[in-house]
Amino acid sequence: MSERLDGLRATIARLQAEQRFKEVLPLLRESVELTRVEAGDDSSSYVAALNELGSLLRTLNDLDESAAQFLQAARIESAARGDDNADYATCLNNLAGTYRLKREHAKAEALFREALDIYERHVGAEHFVYLSALNNLGLVYQDLKRYEEAESLLRQALTTLQKGGKKNAVYATTLNNLAAVTMATERFEEAERFLEEALALYEAAQGRQSVLYLTGLNNLAAASYMAGEYAEAERRFSDALGIIEQVLGTEHPDWVKTKRNLARTREKMHQNEGEERSLPR
């Protein structure tokens, strides 16, 4: 690795730890190109760099370019080392995640299933990458309102993780995803329990300004709102809005969505206050 690439990687790691994603993007693009030049067009290092770039673009909501980077990574991996290895499955898993956000659910489901099949044969059904893909497929079914199928996959992942005894990021994400299903089926107390545990794990592992913590906080605020706990929802949406502004900026769709949810919550609070004042004494 050249001195320039080594320095870029160190700077990228520091900025990512500080959640300064927009500053990371141009540096990561340069790093990807340097990796291609130094390691080769068909190297595993270049494939990994393309996957990293695709993930950052997805975080920044540039879904078309994210899909393009993941697709390029998958094609290179397949041509260079075949399509029956865990690295190729990871390219498929990443691409499927972006297709899901683009609401191309049929493509996403097919790729997640292909990735799961490869992972199960090469790393086993207890490996974190298999469980991550299982979570992702559960999200597809959740999007499609196929809640029983989604919950079945997510509980399968949670059971496997509990047997392993490790409450890691995949465990926290599984709780977060299960909470989304239980909210959709109006089990709000259960959702809040899942989310409170997930938030504690996210905060301990990555801090309060991580994207994972932010996702969990938004979901917990939504659970509070749907349960009629408007003061709690207002506090949580307000906290989430501040974090999004710092981490992703006010142009990100999540900022707009959270601001709208906060306004809706405050409107509900004012309505409730008006109803209380109008009650006969």
Salt bridges, closest charged atoms under 4 A:
GLU18 OE1 - ARG14 NH1 3.92
GLU18 OE1 - ARG20 NH1 2.45
GLU23 OE1 - ARG20 NH2 2.75
GLU30 OE1 - ARG4 NH2 2.85
GLU33 OE2 - ARG36 NH2 2.47
ASP41 OD1 - ARG36 NH1 2.97
GLU52 OE1 - ARG9 NH2 2.85
ASP64 OD1 - LYS102 NZ 2.48
GLU65 OE2 - ARG29 NH1 2.63
GLU77 OE2 - ARG81 NE 2.99
ASP84 OD1 - ARG121 NH1 2.60
ASP84 OD1 - HIS122 NE2 2.95
GLU104 OE2 - LYS102 NZ 3.73
GLU104 OE1 - LYS107 NZ 3.06
GLU109 OE2 - ARG113 NE 3.72
ASP117 OD2 - ARG121 NH2 3.11
ASP143 OD2 - ARG100 NE 2.75
ASP143 OD2 - HIS105 NE2 3.12
GLU149 OE2 - ARG146 NE 2.82
GLU151 OE2 - ARG155 NE 2.79
GLU151 OE1 - ARG187 NH2 2.67
GLU190 OE2 - ARG155 NH2 2.89
GLU190 OE1 - ARG187 NH1 3.45
GLU192 OE2 - ARG236 NH1 3.92
GLU197 OE2 - LYS167 NZ 3.11
GLU232 OE1 - ARG235 NH2 2.68
GLU232 OE1 - ARG236 NH2 3.16
GLU234 OE2 - ARG266 NH2 2.82
ASP254 OD2 - HIS252 ND1 3.92
GLU273 OE1 - HIS270 ND1 3.68
